[in-house]
Amino acid sequence: MKLAALEPGGAPDRPIEVASASIIEPHASSMPCAACGAQGLRVEEHVALTLPEQGSEPARRLRAVHVTCQRCGTRREVFFRIGTVLPS
């Protein structure tokens, strides 16, 4: 679990960047369990967060998804950031 916290999405300072909020839950549920490696995480909650300013860094808006492994029951929080859409 400590290694999972260092991976993308494992902490607020390392969110997974996605293009749209609609793909956050499918992405989170398709990730392997950090404890047992099984596929099939169940999304328990998906919330929007605003983290306060830190020094010269402005406030950040993130999404936090609480997932539970259907095999071993391990709970985890995965962080996402919705990126800006570039003009075409």
Beta strands, then each sheet from edge to edge (+ up, - down):
strand 1: 16-18
strand 2: 41-51
strand 3: 60-69
strand 4: 75-82
sheet 1: 1+ 4+ 3- 2+
end
